[in-house]
Amino acid sequence: MATPDHVIRTKAHPLHLDRATLSAGPERLRAAVEAFAADYRAYFARQAPRAAGPRTMLSPMPGLVWAEGLGLVGVGATAAAARIAADLGEQTLRVMADGEAAGGFRPIGEADLFDMEYWSLEQAKLGKGTRPPLQGRIVLITGAGGAIGRACARAFAARGAALFLTDRDAGALEAALAEIGHDHGALACDLTAPGSAARILQACACRFGGLDILLSNAGAAWQGDMATLPEATLRESFELNFFAHQALAQAAIALFRAEAAGRGARSAPQILFNLSKQAVNPGRGFGPYGLPKAASFFLLRQLALELGQEGIRVNGVNADRIRSGLLDEALIADRARARGTTPDRYMAGNLLEREVEAHHVAEAFVALALSERTTGHVMTVDGGNIEAALR
């Protein structure tokens, strides 16, 4: 390290991965990480007896990885922590080069490093902060530029998750990313384009190394009477409101299975679907939207049945009357006029007589994400609508 206080973020030195180790596969890489951790535990065991009082060992995982032929990689419990570690590593390289040019780079020894890393005032901070419940989880959200998608991004980011956002609208996507911070990732993409699901999952895995939760949220509300509806309209709706969900689920499942051996203590992966009350309570003129949503409802149940033994959970949210791109102000006014009421009373037309907002839907998704023993479940968020009740 360039300065003693960097030891808290980067450890005394990086994990060195030579080309042979990098090309040997996951088991060799895992063994290298385990060896680094074992060396760190031995360092703690050597130095801790010197301390004036008891010391609590910090994480033995590396803060930096020097991968030959690839570069320097920051490691941390969050994307921000990893970025800071990488920044310190780059700074250290410059200091080392300057030091060598001036006669030699000579960092402090092990005992002094331990005293810095395990300074009593730093130790006193341990245990006082509460770890966010979703810290370390990687969450992919589709349709992230819309009202519900952005609300979900805010809710999951507030719980510490690392987010990868996608939306067809690049401008809306950039606005969503700017709101939660650029330590998260994003990719503008049309979900109905061939190969888009694989492309999105690959980009997410490249950005964060994997995936824990897929929140398949994107959708659009096509309208029309089924008796006269053009076939092309129905097929277009199915492409986004069903087949895109199916393709993303398949790509996510493949990634979950590839990660299974190394998942260890990480929470079980899961898929979350944004459904609609149209799936169970059809509305006049909304057949082109309700039919693929009903298919997605069945897809959720089918996947839950097939994936339960692998520990992959599948759940969804059934929401209604949320101000969004699907239900904009013009459509709200039109529906209110048809029912002889005001827009506000129309939006509060439920048992609770309260409007349901996008953040209520987002909180339902978070609740399902944290419900470790729940799968195959659809949570209704509509303020109460007996006609749309699932049971």
Secondary structure, DSSP 4 states (H G I P E B T S, - for coil): --SGGGHHHH-SSPEEE-HHHHHH-HHHHHHHHHHHHHHHHHHHHHHGGGSSS-------S-SEEEETTTEEEE--SSHHHHHHHHHHHHHHHHHHHHHHHTT------HHHHHHHHT-HHHHHHTTTSPPPTTTT-EEEEESTTSHHHHHHHHHHHHTT-EEEEEES-HHHHHHHHHHH-TTSEEEE--TTSTTHHHHHHHHHHHHHSS-SEEEE-------B-TTT--HHHHHHHHIIIIIHHHHHHHHHHHHHHHHHHHHTTSPPPEEEEE--GGGTS--TTBHHHHHHHHHHHHHHHHHHHHHGGGT-EEEEEEE-S--SSSS-HHHHHHHHHHTTS-HHHHHT-STT-----HHHHHHHHHHHHH-TT--S-EEEESS--GGG---
